[in-house]
Amino acid sequence: MATTALIVAAGRGERLGGGVPKQFRPLGGKPVLRWAVEALIRHPAVRSTRVVIADGQRDKATEALDGLDVGELITGGAERADSVRAGLSAIDGDAVLVHDAARPFCPPAVIDRLLASLEFFDGAAPVLQVGDTLARAAATLGEPVDRTDLVRVQTPQAFRLGPLESAYELWKGPAPTDEATVLRAAGMKVAAVEGDPALEKLTSQADLERAQQWLAGCLTPRTGMGFDVHAFAGEGPIMLGGIKLPHTRGLAGHSDADVVLHAITDALLGAAGLGDIGEHFPPADSRWKGTDSSVFLAHAVNLVRERGALIDHVDCTIIAEEPKVGPHRAAMRTRIAEIAGLSVDQVSVKATTTEGLGFTGRGEGIAAQAVASIRMGFWAK
């Protein structure tokens, strides 16, 4: 089947608070919406992916989805069902996966089960058994509710496109909360497949915090190392750790020759398995001549976070006889933290000499070595 993933991201998210809709809130270094889209877009059965947003959210959505193939963003309506209708009118194919952007984590196995069910049913929804005691409650706890055969219904939900469109044409009731309800009201059967706790919907701040904790538990520590060296040449000052240091001599290099930022950039790229600085910014490319090295570091940080990784710490050791680093260490840490979006206590800068040995000992240049600690998930690719 030609399957389209339709992610509904038109909510305002008032219940979460904070003034930012929940689909654009950061989670593990990237927006919740991006997590939801990436989970579906990378599944081999999904031919295309489209996203429905609210009026006025185009800039935020474009930024959150940068680099992902989601086509033209679709403007939704006041109710969720209005947004789904708008999305359905903009797609074609055999089947559609309708998913809520507020459910950032979707295991591939759930999609497999949903699409397999469409061989026998017009629709399918993931469900979880209810394990808790249920009761009616107002100010006090009331009568218990029999939980036999009760389930919690999740998304994504899978449908044959034609039957879902027909069911919506027949719908006469109040705004439905999901598409399985619309299909059942039209007399069609919806398969119930096994859901997953990872598909929990983010509604409150507590939900977002639990998602952060769940994400952290799925991450594996990784370490990268970086090394750089530049010779003294010409007149100073020099760039070191993102700041300008007065010095009688400058440093030779295609960019601004900041050995500290170069070493940290390579360490981050190495930790994420993304090659080295030369692959991303070739020295032979005239575009990077004289470039501020903060561009290189920011690029590496963005790549790492796009893979869903968390940066825990970076540590750099400067190897030089001169200039003296001590008076500038705090400023370097602050600037590196600013570029990388880290707190200052996640950045360490040290300095040492080689006791007069080697090229640094002879005062011919400056070297730096760095170590970056990150945590990356199994889904990164």
Secondary structure as UniProt FT lines:
FT   STRAND          3..9
FT   HELIX           14..16
FT   TURN            18..19
FT   HELIX           22..24
FT   STRAND          26..27
FT   TURN            28..29
FT   STRAND          30..31
FT   HELIX           32..41
FT   TURN            44..45
FT   STRAND          46..53
FT   TURN            55..56
FT   HELIX           58..64
FT   TURN            65..67
FT   STRAND          74..75
FT   HELIX           80..88
FT   TURN            89..90
FT   STRAND          95..100
FT   TURN            101..102
FT   HELIX           108..117
FT   TURN            118..120
FT   STRAND          123..129
FT   STRAND          134..137
FT   STRAND          141..145
FT   TURN            148..149
FT   STRAND          151..153
FT   STRAND          157..160
FT   HELIX           161..170
FT   HELIX           179..185
FT   TURN            186..187
FT   STRAND          190..194
FT   HELIX           197..199
FT   HELIX           205..217
FT   STRAND          219..235
FT   STRAND          238..240
FT   TURN            241..242
FT   STRAND          243..245
FT   STRAND          249..251
FT   HELIX           259..271
FT   TURN            272..273
FT   HELIX           277..280
FT   TURN            283..284
FT   HELIX           286..288
FT   TURN            289..290
FT   HELIX           294..306
FT   TURN            307..308
FT   STRAND          310..319
FT   HELIX           326..328
FT   HELIX           329..340
FT   HELIX           344..346
FT   STRAND          347..352
FT   TURN            355..356
FT   HELIX           358..361
FT   TURN            362..363
FT   STRAND          365..377
FT   TURN            378..379
//
